[in-house]
Amino acid sequence: VQLRESGGGLVQVGGSLRLSCVGSGRTFDGYVMSWRRQAPEKAHEWLCSIASNGARHCADSVKGRFTISRTNANDTIYLQMNNLQLEDTAVYYCTSDGGLAGQGTQVTVAS
């Protein structure tokens, strides 16, 4: 199973992006799916997680700006990011608690 992220890009400060994550040929049933990011010269940072039952949690640093969600079919995970700031520039990864991770999608926030 491979995870594939999409939706990254260049956005101005205060803008929004929605990232998507799909798995190759399977759903995410039974997995806790998460979004993480890594900015240049910074540690990997956990952002948000969502369980198969819909329970979701986000880090305090992004709470109120980022929202994780999934389709009813549990085959796509989203990360809605609003009011983006310069410090949100990073590579964003979709991961599972089963140890899967995608290649990442670059988000660049410019002033």
Phi, psi and omega in degrees: 000133176241145175257141180227121178265153174206169176105354178289173179163195180259130181218152178276159177306134181091352181279182183228153173216153172237119178267148178235152178221125177236152175255148183285104171074017178208166175264178180257020179304131178087354181251147166269119182257143184224159168247137177225167177213158174222118176268158180306130176062023176235161180287158174299138185234127174284139182247299185209153175225154176218133180268170180298332179276003177095350179299134185224151180215146176227154177294149180302329183294338182238356181301135182093341177247324182251142178225130176260142179207175179213162175285160177301328179283355179056038179244358177218135177248139180241155169228107176273123183240120181243161178049052183293144182240166181305323183286356175275354177298122184184173167267128184255133184238144171261133181223161175239159177286357173273004176094009179273151175208147177274186180278344178096158175226134185279131172242124178237124179252125183242151179275000000 
